[in-house]
Amino acid sequence: MQLIIQIAAAYLLTIAMTMVHAVGVVLLTKLLRLEDSALRAHRLDLGAFALLISMALSLFAIHTIEIGLFALFYLATGAIPDLEQALYFSTSAYATLGHPDIPFPAAWRLVGAVEGLVGFLLIGWSTAVFVTDMNKLLRK
């Protein structure tokens, strides 16, 4: 029964993170005006670099929110007792660095492992968005 609960939690968290990421990327595109025509109209100047920096920081913020949501899950389930440890564990798992030496209950370790896969996929998605928009900006 515990395995089914872990799988269900992992799927729900994956769906939630995918939705957060999709909304974040769409909002980022709208707020920074990253449509094809707007990007191609830019010259390679300080404004273009400011746009790229803003985009990178915004993508980083989206990942920070997703890491925070996983950390809140670990806190809410009692898997990790304090916020700093939950954030540290979540960041390590999300960035696929491996799990730190924080005691983590076996009852939730599958969710921790799935967080690594989710982070890997969402970081890849962000990279694809960033590189695609950067190419449009730099290759008019």
N, C-alpha and C positions, 0 to 999 in steps of 0.2 A: 504493500500500500504506500509506503514511504517513497518508493521509486516513482510511482504514478504522480504523487504530489510534486516531487522534484521536477519531473518532466513537464507537468502542467505549468509550474511556476516558471521554468526556463522558457517555455513557449510564450507565455503571457508577457514575460519581460522582453523577449525578443521582438514580439509584435509591438510592444510599447516603445522600445528603443527605435525600431524602424520607423514608427509614426513620428516620434520626436525628431528623428534625423530628417525625414522627408519634409516635415513642416519647417524645420530650421533651414534647410537648403532652399526651399521655395521662398521663404521670407528673406533670406540672404540675397537671393537673385533679384527680388523685387526692390528691397531697400537700397542695394548698391547699384541697381540698374545694370544688371549683368546680361541683358539681352544681347543677341548677336550684333545688331546694328549699333548699339551704344558702345560695345566693346571695340568694334572695328573703327569707330569714329575717333577713339583716343589716339593721341600721338604717344610715342615712347618718351614721356617726360615725368616730372615729379608727381603729377596727378595720377599717372599710370602706376607708379610705384606705391603711392598712397592707397590706391584701389587694391592692389595685390596684398599689401600689408593688412588692410582692413578685412579683406576676404579671409586671409589666413587666420587672423585673430578671431574672426567670427566663427569659422569652422572649429577652431580650438575651443571656443565657448560652448558650442553645441556638444562637443565631446565631453566637456566638463560637466554639463548638465546630465548627460547620459551616465557618466561615472557616478555622479551624485545620486541618481535614482537607484542604481544598483546598491550603492552604499546604504541608502535609506531602507532598501529591502532587507539587507543584512541586519541592520539595526532593529527593524520591525519584527523580524523573525527570531531575534535573539542569537543569531549565528555569530555576531561580533558585538561585544558589549559597548564600545564607545565610538564616537563619530570619527576621530582621527584614525583609529585602526581600520574602521570600515572603509574610509576613503583611501587609505594606503593599500589595503587589500584589493579594493575595487580597481584602483588605478593600475596596480601591478597585473591584475588579471586582464583588464580591458586592453592594456598595451601589450599583452602577450609576453610579459617579462617573466612570468611564472608566479607562483604563489609565495609570498614572503613567509617568514617564520612566525606567523600569527596563528594561534590555535583556531582551527576552523572545524566545526562539527561535520561528521560524515553525513549527517542527515541533509546537508545542503551543498555538499561538495560538487555534485553534478551541475548545480546552478553556477557555481564559481568557474567550472570548466567551460560551460556554455558562454559565460561572459567573455572569455578569451576569444571564442569564435565570433561572437557578436562584435566585439571591438575590432577584430581583424577585418571583418567585412565592412563595417562602417568607416573605419579609417581608410580602407581602399576606396569606398564610395567618395569620401571627401577628397582624396587624392585625384580621383578621376575628374571630379567637378573642377577642382583647382587647376589641374593641368589643361583641361579642355578650355576653360575660360582664359587662362594665361596664353595659350596658343592663339586664341582669337584676338587677344589684345596685342600680342607681339607680331603676329603674321597677318597683317592687313591684306 
